[in-house]
Amino acid sequence: MTFDSDLTRLEAIVAELEHSDLPLDRALKLFEEGVACVRSASNQLSQAEAQVQQLLEQSDGTFRLDPLGG
């Protein structure tokens, strides 16, 4: 899933969990799915953060993006 699709799904899960008449087994399944979406989105944010940290300013004021681990 993409970051945006993870967030969209999380919003849908939250909306469904807010219904007080939701059966417990359905609520637990939604909760588990929500945790998976949060983990996926968090991993994607970590990867993006690592890429941003690789952006280095050159002496002439321009920037270069070094590959991760480089």
Summary of the structure (lengths in Angstrom):
residues: 70
radius of gyration: 18.7
end to end distance: 26.9
largest distance: 62.2
contacts: 151
relative contact order: 0.13
helix: 64%
strand: 9%
